[in-house]
Amino acid sequence: MTTKTSNRFATKKRNTNETKINLSLNIDGEGQSSLETGVPFLTHMLDLFTRHGLFDLNIQADGDTEIDDHHTTEDIGIVLGEALKEALGDKKGIRRYGNAFVPMDEALAQVTVDLSNRPHLEYRVNLPSEKVGTFDTELVHEFLWKLALEAQMNLHVNVPYGENTHHIIEAVFKALGRALDEATQIDPRVKGVPSTKGRL
């Protein structure tokens, strides 16, 4: 049996000369989002992530998108990672590991996470196009790396096949939400943290 707790929530801010971001995350949400990122494709992907992870996510971001989307995308990854880490607290009772396969038409993505406090990104994704609309697709890696670094999680992203860049990225974000939903679930059988070390 899996249950959820009600206080796994965090609000984070980041203000630099390049971006201003206000973000709130409720791990035990209902898949609701209010997103103003200034980067339309990223907004779409984060909406999918939220819906499939059953999180509640609010983001108001103002960045130097007149230059490009890099700083805003990177900093949202940083702040989301910080919020995830804070909202998880001491991680007692969580499943810790999560894995999801998601197909999107011809593309298949697998995302596997370990909320280990040891950040690592393994990114094995071939994106056929350098852009989706105006979005630079290399920023997917940048976003995921900063998310993994600040959340202090081990994140593996694998896409064994796919031809349409939009489909590939969409499958990745859906799988990310589902894998994190599984890893953050409270398992009543887990006493303390799921580690022989006694801590994560």
N, CA, C and O of each residue as an XYZ file, in Angstrom:
800
protein
N       0.851     -1.198      0.000
C       0.000      0.000      0.000
C       0.886      1.248      0.000
O       1.900      1.301      0.696
N       0.499      2.226     -0.772
C       1.243      3.474     -0.845
C       0.363      4.625     -0.377
O      -0.795      4.748     -0.775
N       0.936      5.459      0.472
C       0.203      6.631      0.930
C       1.042      7.874      0.666
O       2.238      7.790      0.390
N       0.397      9.017      0.756
C       1.116     10.286      0.605
C       0.948     11.110      1.858
O      -0.061     11.018      2.558
N       1.947     11.911      2.125
C       1.865     12.826      3.254
C       1.467     14.207      2.737
O       1.425     14.415      1.524
N       1.180     15.135      3.609
C       0.548     16.380      3.159
C       1.419     17.618      3.268
O       0.957     18.703      2.916
N       2.646     17.513      3.733
C       3.436     18.714      3.985
C       4.727     18.770      3.178
O       5.678     19.441      3.578
N       4.770     18.087      2.072
C       6.004     18.066      1.288
C       5.901     19.154      0.211
O       5.572     18.906     -0.949
N       6.200     20.364      0.666
C       5.978     21.570     -0.131
C       7.183     22.489      0.056
O       7.752     22.571      1.144
N       7.563     23.176     -1.014
C       8.663     24.146     -0.897
C       8.421     25.315     -1.828
O       7.863     25.155     -2.914
N       8.842     26.484     -1.398
C       8.825     27.695     -2.219
C      10.251     28.213     -2.317
O      10.930     28.366     -1.302
N      10.703     28.480     -3.524
C      12.075     28.934     -3.726
C      12.089     30.143     -4.654
O      11.224     30.306     -5.514
N      13.110     30.992     -4.451
C      13.316     32.152     -5.311
C      14.763     32.183     -5.778
O      15.667     31.715     -5.085
N      14.964     32.740     -6.960
C      16.320     32.963     -7.461
C      16.313     34.260     -8.246
O      15.590     34.399     -9.233
N      17.123     35.207     -7.800
C      17.234     36.498     -8.466
C      18.682     36.742     -8.863
O      19.568     36.801     -8.010
N      18.914     36.883    -10.158
C      20.243     37.215    -10.668
C      20.095     38.364    -11.663
O      18.990     38.857    -11.892
N      21.205     38.783    -12.247
C      21.142     39.803    -13.283
C      20.524     39.272    -14.574
O      20.187     40.041    -15.475
N      20.377     37.933    -14.654
C      19.858     37.307    -15.868
C      18.423     36.811    -15.727
O      17.667     36.817    -16.698
N      18.045     36.382    -14.527
C      16.705     35.831    -14.332
C      16.158     36.190    -12.953
O      16.899     36.450    -12.005
N      14.843     36.190    -12.886
C      14.125     36.302    -11.610
C      13.068     35.218    -11.618
O      12.182     35.201    -12.473
N      13.170     34.309    -10.653
C      12.294     33.133    -10.653
C      11.664     32.963     -9.280
O      12.351     32.997     -8.259
N      10.355     32.780     -9.268
C       9.601     32.364     -8.083
C       8.947     31.028     -8.408
O       8.268     30.890     -9.426
N       9.156     30.045     -7.537
C       8.674     28.696     -7.822
C       8.150     28.050     -6.548
O       8.746     28.191     -5.480
N       7.050     27.354     -6.665
C       6.555     26.535     -5.561
C       6.228     25.154     -6.076
O       5.727     24.992     -7.189
N       6.517     24.155     -5.255
C       6.317     22.749     -5.622
C       5.654     22.015     -4.475
O       6.121     22.065     -3.336
N       4.571     21.339     -4.782
C       3.919     20.427     -3.847
C       4.061     19.021     -4.412
O       3.460     18.687     -5.434
N       4.860     18.202     -3.740
C       5.068     16.835     -4.220
C       3.769     16.048     -4.224
O       3.517     15.261     -5.136
N       2.946     16.259     -3.207
C       1.713     15.496     -3.056
C       0.528     16.280     -3.612
O      -0.444     16.555     -2.908
N       0.632     16.627     -4.869
C      -0.380     17.449     -5.501
C      -1.370     16.646     -6.332
O      -1.599     15.459     -6.100
N      -1.944     17.334     -7.302
C      -2.969     16.737     -8.156
C      -2.657     16.916     -9.641
O      -3.518     16.690    -10.491
N      -1.433     17.320     -9.951
C      -1.065     17.526    -11.344
C      -1.463     18.880    -11.882
O      -1.663     19.035    -13.086
N      -1.581     19.869    -11.002
C      -1.990     21.211    -11.398
C      -0.765     22.115    -11.565
O       0.194     22.027    -10.797
N      -0.812     22.974    -12.570
C       0.322     23.870    -12.788
C      -0.142     25.266    -13.169
O      -1.193     25.447    -13.784
N       0.667     26.250    -12.788
C       0.530     27.627    -13.242
C       1.930     28.070    -13.630
O       2.771     28.324    -12.769
N       2.174     28.161    -14.923
C       3.535     28.308    -15.419
C       3.660     29.518    -16.329
O       2.974     29.626    -17.346
N       4.545     30.420    -15.948
C       4.892     31.566    -16.788
C       6.417     31.609    -16.861
O       7.070     32.316    -16.095
N       6.962     30.846    -17.789
C       8.419     30.719    -17.863
C       9.047     31.689    -18.848
O      10.239     31.981    -18.749
N       8.275     32.189    -19.786
C       8.852     33.002    -20.852
C       9.475     32.170    -21.955
O       9.973     32.715    -22.940
N       9.452     30.844    -21.798
C       9.993     29.913    -22.793
C       8.865     28.935    -23.129
O       8.693     27.943    -22.421
N       8.100     29.186    -24.183
C       6.884     28.418    -24.429
C       7.074     26.903    -24.491
O       6.268     26.162    -23.930
N       8.113     26.436    -25.154
C       8.310     24.985    -25.242
C       8.617     24.391    -23.873
O       8.121     23.313    -23.547
N       9.423     25.071    -23.071
C       9.707     24.594    -21.724
C       8.442     24.594    -20.877
O       8.224     23.676    -20.086
N       7.613     25.610    -21.036
C       6.339     25.650    -20.318
C       5.516     24.406    -20.645
O       4.963     23.769    -19.748
N       5.438     24.069    -21.913
C       4.695     22.884    -22.356
C       5.265     21.618    -21.709
O       4.514     20.773    -21.222
N       6.583     21.492    -21.705
C       7.213     20.295    -21.143
C       6.991     20.206    -19.628
O       6.738     19.120    -19.107
N       7.084     21.330    -18.922
C       6.884     21.325    -17.475
C       5.427     21.058    -17.110
O       5.144     20.484    -16.058
N       4.512     21.469    -17.969
C       3.112     21.140    -17.754
C       2.911     19.627    -17.841
O       2.190     19.048    -17.029
N       3.543     18.993    -18.816
C       3.478     17.535    -18.946
C       4.121     16.844    -17.738
O       3.563     15.898    -17.183
N       5.288     17.327    -17.346
C       5.986     16.787    -16.174
C       5.089     16.838    -14.942
O       4.982     15.859    -14.203
N       4.449     17.981    -14.726
C       3.584     18.165    -13.559
C       2.390     17.231    -13.599
O       2.056     16.592    -12.602
N       1.751     17.154    -14.753
C       0.544     16.337    -14.873
C       0.850     14.855    -14.660
O       0.100     14.154    -13.982
N       1.939     14.389    -15.234
C       2.256     12.963    -15.138
C       2.895     12.604    -13.804
O       2.832     11.450    -13.380
N       3.514     13.585    -13.131
C       4.066     13.328    -11.810
C       3.073     13.542    -10.685
O       3.356     13.216     -9.532
N       1.901     14.092    -11.015
C       0.883     14.436    -10.023
C       1.443     15.366     -8.945
O       1.136     15.241     -7.760
N       2.277     16.306     -9.406
C       2.762     17.371     -8.546
C       1.896     18.610     -8.774
O       1.143     18.671     -9.747
N       1.997     19.586     -7.893
C       1.482     20.922     -8.149
C       2.692     21.835     -8.278
O       3.549     21.873     -7.395
N       2.755     22.569     -9.385
C       3.932     23.384     -9.673
C       3.509     24.757    -10.152
O       2.706     24.891    -11.075
N       4.066     25.783     -9.508
C       3.834     27.166     -9.915
C       5.181     27.827    -10.204
O       6.102     27.760     -9.390
N       5.284     28.453    -11.346
C       6.522     29.138    -11.727
C       6.177     30.482    -12.349
O       5.352     30.569    -13.258
N       6.823     31.523    -11.846
C       6.819     32.830    -12.497
C       8.278     33.178    -12.760
O       9.055     33.387    -11.828
N       8.638     33.239    -14.027
C      10.033     33.497    -14.394
C      10.114     34.673    -15.353
O       9.309     34.807    -16.275
N      11.100     35.516    -15.115
C      11.391     36.649    -15.984
C      12.879     36.600    -16.286
O      13.709     36.891    -15.425
N      13.206     36.233    -17.508
C      14.610     36.077    -17.860
C      14.975     36.817    -19.131
O      14.115     37.405    -19.787
N      16.251     36.786    -19.476
C      16.765     37.509    -20.635
C      16.560     36.702    -21.920
O      17.506     36.416    -22.653
N      15.303     36.345    -22.170
C      14.990     35.537    -23.347
C      15.173     36.316    -24.645
O      15.134     35.726    -25.725
N      15.372     37.633    -24.558
C      15.690     38.391    -25.768
C      17.072     38.002    -26.303
O      17.374     38.208    -27.479
N      17.909     37.435    -25.421
C      19.213     36.919    -25.848
C      19.029     35.497    -26.370
O      19.265     35.217    -27.545
N      18.608     34.614    -25.486
C      18.183     33.258    -25.850
C      17.527     32.641    -24.621
O      17.331     33.321    -23.613
N      17.189     31.367    -24.698
C      16.454     30.713    -23.611
C      17.361     30.030    -22.590
O      16.877     29.403    -21.648
N      18.674     30.152    -22.777
C      19.600     29.370    -21.965
C      19.494     29.681    -20.468
O      19.271     28.777    -19.663
N      19.651     30.936    -20.101
C      19.691     31.289    -18.678
C      18.385     30.935    -17.970
O      18.402     30.421    -16.852
N      17.261     31.208    -18.616
C      15.969     30.921    -17.988
C      15.774     29.424    -17.806
O      15.350     28.980    -16.739
N      16.080     28.646    -18.834
C      15.917     27.186    -18.754
C      16.826     26.595    -17.683
O      16.400     25.768    -16.877
N      18.078     27.027    -17.685
C      19.043     26.542    -16.702
C      18.613     26.899    -15.281
O      18.657     26.052    -14.389
N      18.203     28.133    -15.069
C      17.866     28.576    -13.716
C      16.566     27.956    -13.210
O      16.426     27.720    -12.010
N      15.622     27.691    -14.094
C      14.422     26.973    -13.662
C      14.788     25.558    -13.227
O      14.233     25.050    -12.253
N      15.713     24.919    -13.936
C      16.198     23.603    -13.502
C      16.837     23.669    -12.127
O      16.619     22.786    -11.297
N      17.623     24.707    -11.879
C      18.268     24.887    -10.571
C      17.222     25.038     -9.470
O      17.284     24.357     -8.446
N      16.263     25.936     -9.689
C      15.280     26.230     -8.642
C      14.336     25.050     -8.412
O      13.963     24.772     -7.272
N      13.949     24.357     -9.478
C      13.099     23.174     -9.314
C      13.835     22.089     -8.539
O      13.240     21.422     -7.693
N      15.110     21.908     -8.816
C      15.899     20.932     -8.068
C      16.006     21.291     -6.598
O      15.879     20.426     -5.732
N      16.241     22.572     -6.312
C      16.305     23.025     -4.917
C      14.978     22.788     -4.196
O      14.953     22.359     -3.043
N      13.879     23.074     -4.894
C      12.563     22.893     -4.279
C      12.272     21.419     -4.026
O      11.718     21.064     -2.986
N      12.640     20.568     -4.967
C      12.412     19.134     -4.783
C      13.192     18.611     -3.579
O      12.660     17.854     -2.766
N      14.438     19.014     -3.475
C      15.257     18.566     -2.349
C      14.677     19.047     -1.018
O      14.593     18.278     -0.060
N      14.277     20.321     -0.959
C      13.728     20.858      0.283
C      12.393     20.190      0.636
O      12.151     19.849      1.794
N      11.545     20.009     -0.354
C      10.225     19.431     -0.094
C      10.328     17.989      0.401
O       9.479     17.539      1.171
N      11.348     17.269     -0.030
C      11.518     15.880      0.402
C      12.017     15.766      1.837
O      11.868     14.718      2.466
N      12.606     16.830      2.351
C      13.054     16.822      3.740
C      14.075     15.730      4.009
O      15.049     15.585      3.271
N      13.847     14.957      5.079
C      14.814     13.916      5.453
C      14.634     12.636      4.648
O      15.408     11.693      4.812
N      13.641     12.587      3.795
C      13.382     11.462      2.880
C      12.987     10.170      3.594
O      13.037      9.092      3.000
N      12.602     10.273      4.850
C      12.195      9.068      5.561
C      10.938      8.475      4.941
O       9.964      9.178      4.672
N      10.983      7.181      4.724
C       9.823      6.453      4.236
C       9.629      6.454      2.731
O       8.708      5.804      2.236
N      10.476      7.172      1.982
C      10.261      7.220      0.532
C      10.761      5.931     -0.129
O      11.575      5.192      0.426
N      10.248      5.698     -1.321
C      10.706      4.542     -2.094
C      12.128      4.727     -2.616
O      12.858      3.751     -2.789
N      12.519      5.956     -2.864
C      13.859      6.348     -3.295
C      14.103      6.128     -4.785
O      14.621      7.021     -5.455
N      13.750      4.988     -5.307
C      13.980      4.685     -6.722
C      12.690      4.812     -7.518
O      11.603      4.510     -7.026
N      12.834      5.266     -8.760
C      11.690      5.325     -9.651
C      12.129      5.070    -11.081
O      13.233      5.441    -11.479
N      11.258      4.434    -11.848
C      11.581      4.102    -13.231
C      10.308      4.197    -14.066
O       9.248      3.738    -13.642
N      10.414      4.792    -15.250
C       9.245      4.896    -16.122
C       9.670      4.813    -17.579
O      10.633      5.451    -18.003
N       8.930      4.014    -18.334
C       9.013      4.008    -19.788
C       7.786      4.733    -20.325
O       6.664      4.453    -19.904
N       7.993      5.658    -21.248
C       6.868      6.364    -21.863
C       7.063      6.381    -23.384
O       8.081      6.871    -23.873
N       6.091      5.849    -24.128
C       6.129      5.985    -25.586
C       5.428      7.263    -26.023
O       4.470      7.706    -25.388
N       5.902      7.838    -27.087
C       5.232      8.971    -27.725
C       5.321      8.739    -29.223
O       6.327      9.060    -29.854
N       4.265      8.182    -29.781
C       4.255      7.779    -31.183
C       5.454      6.867    -31.472
O       5.536      5.771    -30.919
N       6.376      7.302    -32.323
C       7.488      6.423    -32.717
C       8.638      6.425    -31.705
O       9.564      5.621    -31.822
N       8.588      7.312    -30.722
C       9.695      7.476    -29.769
C       9.400      6.768    -28.451
O       8.248      6.653    -28.034
N      10.458      6.298    -27.811
C      10.353      5.675    -26.490
C      11.416      6.273    -25.583
O      12.586      6.352    -25.959
N      11.014      6.693    -24.394
C      11.955      7.246    -23.416
C      11.863      6.467    -22.117
O      10.780      6.074    -21.686
N      13.016      6.251    -21.501
C      13.094      5.666    -20.170
C      13.818      6.641    -19.259
O      14.890      7.144    -19.596
N      13.224      6.902    -18.104
C      13.867      7.729    -17.085
C      13.896      6.944    -15.789
O      12.874      6.421    -15.342
N      15.079      6.865    -15.187
C      15.278      6.158    -13.930
C      15.945      7.111    -12.949
O      16.922      7.779    -13.290
N      15.415      7.174    -11.725
C      15.963      8.093    -10.731
C      16.273      7.365     -9.434
O      15.627      6.381     -9.072
N      17.274      7.879     -8.753
C      17.622      7.450     -7.396
C      17.817      8.727     -6.579
O      18.733      9.507     -6.838
N      16.954      8.926     -5.599
C      17.036     10.119     -4.751
C      18.073      9.878     -3.659
O      17.751      9.743     -2.479
N      19.315      9.832     -4.092
C      20.414      9.288     -3.299
C      21.249     10.326     -2.577
O      22.095      9.969     -1.757
N      21.032     11.610     -2.862
C      21.925     12.693     -2.417
C      23.277     12.650     -3.110
O      24.218     13.309     -2.669
N      23.385     11.886     -4.183
C      24.609     11.842     -4.987
C      24.240     12.238     -6.419
O      23.755     11.399     -7.178
N      24.460     13.488     -6.799
C      24.011     13.948     -8.111
C      24.811     13.353     -9.262
O      26.041     13.315     -9.242
N      24.081     12.896    -10.253
C      24.695     12.399    -11.487
C      23.633     12.408    -12.569
O      22.475     12.078    -12.314
N      24.027     12.785    -13.778
C      23.141     12.685    -14.937
C      23.797     11.802    -15.984
O      24.913     12.069    -16.428
N      23.098     10.756    -16.371
C      23.490      9.925    -17.510
C      22.458     10.200    -18.602
O      21.291      9.830    -18.471
N      22.894     10.847    -19.670
C      21.974     11.352    -20.694
C      22.331     10.702    -22.024
O      23.316     11.069    -22.664
N      21.521      9.739    -22.427
C      21.776      9.020    -23.664
C      20.592      9.244    -24.600
O      19.717      8.394    -24.767
N      20.611     10.418    -25.194
C      19.503     10.881    -26.017
C      20.061     11.490    -27.294
O      20.906     12.384    -27.243
N      19.596     11.016    -28.422
C      19.959     11.608    -29.705
C      18.777     12.410    -30.218
O      17.725     11.853    -30.529
N      18.954     13.717    -30.304
C      17.887     14.587    -30.781
C      18.174     14.961    -32.236
O      19.177     15.620    -32.512
N      17.322     14.557    -33.159
C      17.587     14.777    -34.587
C      17.676     16.245    -34.982
O      18.400     16.588    -35.917
N      16.938     17.132    -34.274
C      16.912     18.545    -34.650
C      17.529     19.407    -33.558
O      17.407     19.104    -32.371
N      18.189     20.480    -33.969
C      18.799     21.400    -33.016
C      17.788     22.347    -32.400
O      18.058     22.952    -31.363
N      16.631     22.483    -33.020
C      15.590     23.369    -32.493
C      14.223     22.709    -32.613
O      13.956     21.943    -33.539
N      13.360     23.032    -31.642
C      11.926     22.789    -31.772
C      11.293     24.172    -31.686
O      11.286     24.788    -30.621
N      10.767     24.656    -32.792
C      10.354     26.053    -32.846
C      11.574     26.934    -32.636
O      12.542     26.855    -33.392
N      11.525     27.775    -31.607
C      12.675     28.643    -31.292
C      13.533     28.080    -30.161
O      14.524     28.698    -29.774
N      13.164     26.918    -29.629
C      13.848     26.340    -28.462
C      15.053     25.534    -28.905
O      14.939     24.657    -29.761
N      16.216     25.831    -28.322
C      17.434     25.067    -28.595
C      17.373     23.741    -27.839
O      17.325     23.727    -26.609
N      17.375     22.632    -28.571
C      17.157     21.336    -27.937
C      18.324     20.900    -27.043
O      18.149     20.024    -26.196
N      19.512     21.497    -27.216
C      20.613     21.184    -26.313
C      20.303     21.613    -24.879
O      20.958     21.157    -23.942
N      19.304     22.489    -24.704
C      18.938     22.958    -23.372
C      18.216     21.886    -22.555
O      18.102     22.019    -21.336
N      17.735     20.842    -23.195
C      17.140     19.733    -22.438
C      18.192     19.133    -21.512
O      17.924     18.896    -20.334
N      19.381     18.889    -22.039
C      20.477     18.374    -21.215
C      20.821     19.358    -20.104
O      21.014     18.959    -18.955
N      20.897     20.627    -20.439
C      21.256     21.641    -19.442
C      20.245     21.660    -18.300
O      20.623     21.703    -17.129
N      18.951     21.628    -18.646
C      17.897     21.625    -17.639
C      17.996     20.388    -16.744
O      17.937     20.501    -15.520
N      18.144     19.223    -17.348
C      18.156     17.972    -16.576
C      19.392     17.881    -15.691
O      19.312     17.373    -14.573
N      20.532     18.364    -16.174
C      21.750     18.316    -15.363
C      21.625     19.211    -14.145
O      21.995     18.812    -13.041
N      21.106     20.418    -14.333
C      20.955     21.316    -13.190
C      19.901     20.792    -12.220
O      20.063     20.935    -11.007
N      18.839     20.196    -12.720
C      17.828     19.578    -11.864
C      18.443     18.467    -11.020
O      18.232     18.415     -9.808
N      19.199     17.582    -11.655
C      19.823     16.475    -10.928
C      20.832     16.986     -9.906
O      20.908     16.468     -8.792
N      21.602     17.994    -10.280
C      22.634     18.535     -9.396
C      22.019     19.137     -8.141
O      22.469     18.851     -7.031
N      21.004     19.959     -8.307
C      20.425     20.659     -7.155
C      19.495     19.776     -6.337
O      19.383     19.965     -5.126
N      18.831     18.823     -6.964
C      18.000     17.874     -6.214
C      18.851     16.781     -5.584
O      18.372     16.010     -4.753
N      20.120     16.720     -5.988
C      21.054     15.699     -5.514
C      20.502     14.308     -5.771
O      20.377     13.478     -4.870
N      20.176     14.088     -7.040
C      19.660     12.773     -7.419
C      20.461     12.203     -8.580
O      21.088     12.927     -9.354
N      20.414     10.901     -8.671
C      21.012     10.159     -9.766
C      19.928     10.016    -10.832
O      18.891      9.401    -10.587
N      20.169     10.580    -12.005
C      19.154     10.653    -13.048
C      19.699     10.042    -14.338
O      20.695     10.511    -14.888
N      19.035      8.997    -14.807
C      19.416      8.351    -16.059
C      18.294      8.535    -17.072
O      17.138      8.206    -16.803
N      18.646      9.061    -18.231
C      17.675      9.313    -19.294
C      18.148      8.580    -20.548
O      19.224      8.857    -21.079
N      17.336      7.655    -21.002
C      17.686      6.849    -22.168
C      16.559      6.906    -23.193
O      15.389      6.718    -22.860
N      16.927      7.167    -24.435
C      15.972      7.101    -25.544
C      16.546      6.132    -26.577
O      17.407      6.518    -27.368
N      16.083      4.881    -26.582
C      16.654      3.901    -27.501
C      16.311      4.162    -28.956
O      17.067      3.787    -29.852
N      15.157      4.813    -29.200
C      14.801      5.134    -30.575
C      13.755      6.247    -30.596
O      13.034      6.484    -29.627
N      13.710      6.916    -31.748
C      12.776      8.018    -31.958
C      13.254      8.858    -33.118
O      14.458      8.997    -33.332
N      12.324      9.420    -33.870
C      12.677     10.195    -35.051
C      12.259     11.655    -34.948
O      12.908     12.527    -35.527
N      11.194     11.927    -34.225
C      10.683     13.282    -34.118
C      11.182     13.913    -32.827
O      10.922     13.392    -31.743
N      11.890     15.018    -32.930
C      12.521     15.633    -31.764
C      11.502     16.040    -30.710
O      11.728     15.829    -29.518
N      10.394     16.615    -31.128
C       9.347     17.011    -30.179
C       8.831     15.781    -29.437
O       8.671     15.824    -28.217
N       8.571     14.702    -30.141
C       8.075     13.485    -29.510
C       9.079     12.936    -28.493
O       8.693     12.503    -27.408
N      10.353     12.955    -28.841
C      11.390     12.435    -27.947
C      11.422     13.238    -26.652
O      11.398     12.665    -25.562
N      11.476     14.556    -26.766
C      11.571     15.395    -25.570
C      10.308     15.278    -24.733
O      10.381     15.240    -23.505
N       9.164     15.220    -25.374
C       7.904     15.075    -24.646
C       7.880     13.773    -23.864
O       7.459     13.752    -22.708
N       8.327     12.689    -24.480
C       8.373     11.409    -23.785
C       9.313     11.463    -22.584
O       9.028     10.870    -21.544
N      10.434     12.175    -22.728
C      11.390     12.306    -21.624
C      10.755     13.025    -20.435
O      10.887     12.568    -19.300
N      10.077     14.132    -20.676
C       9.498     14.894    -19.568
C       8.334     14.149    -18.907
O       8.165     14.223    -17.690
N       7.546     13.444    -19.687
C       6.484     12.626    -19.094
C       7.082     11.523    -18.225
O       6.621     11.274    -17.111
N       8.115     10.868    -18.750
C       8.758      9.788    -17.995
C       9.439     10.328    -16.746
O       9.446      9.660    -15.712
N      10.011     11.520    -16.824
C      10.628     12.142    -15.655
C       9.597     12.346    -14.554
O       9.855     12.024    -13.394
N       8.445     12.873    -14.904
C       7.388     13.065    -13.916
C       6.962     11.760    -13.277
O       6.811     11.679    -12.058
N       6.767     10.737    -14.097
C       6.295      9.455    -13.571
C       7.350      8.761    -12.719
O       7.022      8.151    -11.701
N       8.615      8.850    -13.128
C       9.683      8.232    -12.338
C       9.837      8.925    -10.986
O      10.026      8.263     -9.966
N       9.757     10.256    -10.975
C       9.862     10.983     -9.709
C       8.642     10.754     -8.825
O       8.761     10.716     -7.600
N       7.485     10.604     -9.430
C       6.302     10.285     -8.637
C       6.497      8.962     -7.898
O       6.173      8.847     -6.716
N       7.027      7.975     -8.601
C       7.271      6.678     -7.965
C       8.322      6.781     -6.867
O       8.142      6.229     -5.781
N       9.425      7.487     -7.144
C      10.528      7.561     -6.184
C      10.156      8.335     -4.926
O      10.675      8.048     -3.848
N       9.260      9.317     -5.053
C       8.903     10.148     -3.904
C       7.747      9.577     -3.081
O       7.411     10.111     -2.024
N       7.145      8.498     -3.563
C       6.027      7.900     -2.827
C       6.467      7.428     -1.443
O       7.588      6.951     -1.264
N       5.581      7.566     -0.482
C       5.821      7.035      0.856
C       5.372      5.577      0.886
O       4.231      5.255      0.553
N       6.275      4.719      1.284
C       5.980      3.291      1.440
C       5.961      2.985      2.931
O       6.998      3.084      3.587
N       4.802      2.613      3.485
C       4.718      2.396      4.931
C       5.598      1.262      5.433
O       5.833      1.151      6.636
N       6.091      0.417      4.528
C       6.991     -0.667      4.948
C       8.402     -0.169      5.229
O       9.179     -0.838      5.911
N       8.734      1.019      4.697
C      10.083      1.557      4.866
C      10.186      2.244      6.217
O       9.430      3.169      6.515
N      11.112      1.791      7.017
C      11.374      2.409      8.312
C      12.626      3.262      8.194
O      13.696      2.756      7.857
N      12.497      4.547      8.470
C      13.616      5.449      8.286
C      13.856      5.700      6.814
O      12.903      5.872      6.055
N      15.117      5.724      6.393
C      15.441      5.938      4.983
C      15.850      4.619      4.357
O      16.425      3.769      5.036
N      15.565      4.429      3.069
C      15.895      3.166      2.395
C      17.365      3.080      2.009
O      17.724      3.181      0.835
N      18.210      2.892      3.022
C      19.654      2.767      2.799
C      20.270      2.001      3.952
O      19.911      2.215      5.110
N      21.204      1.104      3.637
C      21.905      0.373      4.707
C      22.844      1.298      5.485
O      23.300      0.945      6.573
N      23.135      2.481      4.931
C      23.995      3.433      5.627
C      23.261      4.108      6.801
O      23.895      4.644      7.710
N      21.928      4.073      6.769
C      21.156      4.737      7.795
C      20.848      6.180      7.468
O      20.170      6.858      8.239
N      21.339      6.667      6.327
C      21.057      8.020      5.876
C      21.308      8.085      4.382
O      22.036      7.266      3.822
N      20.691      9.077      3.743
C      20.942      9.327      2.327
C      21.803     10.574      2.192
O      22.139     10.974      1.078
